[in-house]
Amino acid sequence: MGRQHRGLGFAKGEAVMVRFKRILSCLIAVLGLVLGLVLGLGGASWAAEPVHISGLTWPGYGFWFIVKEKGLAPDLDISYQRIEDPNQSFNLLTAGKIDVVSSTIEFTPIGVDSGMPLKLVAFGNLSNGTDKILAAPDIGSAADLKGKDVAVLE
């Protein structure tokens, strides 16, 4: 059993998750406020600002299409370009050819490490525990992976 954390009745890893969820909740609230302002609480009439977005072919990025189709951001002229390679998207972002990249979180540190001036501004895919490890039947826990060959996303 894991070490108890500061007498709170749960293991240290659980304490980190509780703190992470609190921070994440605050970030989501701030993102909601920002999106509310961006998506049309202004009311002024002027030409829609073009916003060029790239991302993977993945249902989780369908919100971009819904926002555009339903006119939920009348001040933005959203264009979405499907690019399956996040590094290609990051290169286009760095070159000023696109404005936003919808990508999974693990690619951002890779781009930053390559010297790209990237900033993570929102979590659009909160898996909330749905990420899993697929393993052979003889693997019962993460500890059973010690000394084994493991495939990971590069």
C-alpha positions in Angstrom: 0.0 0.0 0.0 1.2 3.5 -0.8 2.5 5.9 1.9 -0.2 8.0 3.5 0.1 11.7 2.6 0.0 14.3 5.4 -2.6 12.5 7.4 -5.3 13.1 4.8 -6.2 9.4 4.5 -5.0 8.8 1.0 -1.8 7.9 -0.8 0.6 10.6 -2.1 -0.4 9.8 -5.7 -4.0 10.4 -4.9 -3.2 13.7 -3.2 -1.4 14.8 -6.4 -4.5 13.9 -8.5 -6.8 15.8 -6.1 -4.6 18.9 -6.4 -4.3 18.4 -10.2 -8.1 18.2 -10.5 -8.5 21.4 -8.5 -6.0 23.3 -10.7 -7.7 21.8 -13.8 -11.1 23.0 -12.6 -9.8 26.5 -12.2 -8.2 26.4 -15.7 -11.5 25.2 -17.2 -13.4 28.0 -15.5 -10.9 30.6 -16.8 -11.0 29.0 -20.3 -14.8 29.3 -20.2 -14.7 33.0 -19.3 -12.1 33.6 -22.1 -14.2 31.7 -24.6 -17.3 33.5 -23.6 -15.5 36.8 -24.4 -14.0 35.6 -27.6 -17.2 33.9 -28.9 -19.4 37.0 -29.0 -20.2 38.8 -25.9 -18.8 42.0 -27.6 -21.8 42.8 -30.0 -19.9 45.2 -32.2 -20.2 44.7 -36.0 -17.0 44.4 -38.0 -15.4 41.9 -40.3 -14.8 38.5 -38.8 -11.2 37.9 -37.9 -9.6 34.9 -39.7 -8.4 32.2 -37.5 -6.5 29.3 -39.1 -6.5 26.1 -37.1 -4.8 22.7 -37.8 -5.3 19.4 -36.1 -5.6 15.7 -36.3 -8.5 13.8 -37.7 -10.1 13.0 -34.4 -13.7 13.3 -33.2 -12.6 15.3 -30.1 -11.8 18.2 -32.3 -15.3 18.3 -33.7 -16.1 21.4 -31.6 -14.2 23.5 -34.1 -16.7 22.4 -36.8 -19.7 22.9 -34.5 -18.6 26.5 -33.6 -18.2 27.3 -37.3 -21.4 25.6 -38.5 -23.6 27.0 -35.8 -22.2 30.5 -36.0 -21.1 30.4 -32.3 -18.2 32.7 -32.9 -19.5 35.3 -35.3 -16.5 37.5 -34.9 -14.2 34.7 -36.1 -13.8 33.3 -39.5 -12.5 29.8 -38.6 -10.8 27.5 -41.0 -9.7 24.1 -40.0 -6.9 22.2 -41.8 -6.5 18.5 -41.1 -2.8 17.7 -40.6 -2.0 14.3 -39.2 1.6 15.2 -38.2 1.6 17.6 -35.2 5.2 18.5 -35.9 4.1 19.8 -39.3 1.4 21.8 -37.6 3.9 23.2 -35.1 6.2 24.2 -38.0 3.3 26.0 -39.7 2.5 27.8 -36.4 6.1 28.8 -36.0 6.2 30.2 -39.5 3.0 32.2 -38.9 0.9 30.2 -41.5 -1.7 29.0 -38.9 -2.8 30.5 -35.6 -3.8 27.5 -33.5 -2.8 23.8 -33.3 -5.2 21.2 -31.8 -2.9 18.5 -30.7 -2.5 16.0 -27.9 -0.5 17.1 -25.0 2.6 14.9 -25.5 3.6 16.7 -28.7 4.0 20.1 -27.1 7.1 19.4 -25.1 8.7 17.8 -28.1 8.1 21.0 -30.1 9.4 23.2 -27.3 12.5 21.0 -27.0 13.1 21.6 -30.7 13.2 25.3 -30.1 9.7 26.1 -31.2 8.0 29.0 -29.3 4.9 27.1 -28.4 2.5 27.8 -25.5 -0.1 25.5 -24.2 -3.2 27.6 -23.6 -6.0 25.1 -23.2 -6.7 21.4 -22.6 -9.2 20.4 -25.2 -9.0 16.6 -24.4 -9.5 15.9 -20.8 -9.4 12.1 -20.7 -10.2 12.0 -17.0 -8.7 8.6 -16.5 -9.6 7.0 -19.8 -6.0 6.6 -20.8 -5.0 3.0 -20.3 -2.0 0.6 -20.7 -2.7 -2.4 -23.0 -0.7 -5.4 -21.8 -0.5 -9.2 -22.1 -2.6 -11.2 -19.6 0.4 -11.8 -17.4 0.8 -8.1 -16.6 -1.4 -7.2 -13.7 0.1 -3.8 -12.7 2.6 -1.2 -13.8 5.2 -2.9 -11.5 5.0 -6.0 -13.7 6.4 -4.0 -16.6 9.8 -3.7 -15.0 12.4 -5.3 -17.2 9.9 -5.7 -20.1 10.0 -4.2 -23.6 7.3 -1.4 -23.8 6.2 0.4 -26.9 5.4 4.2 -26.5 4.5 7.0 -28.8 7.5 8.7 -30.2 
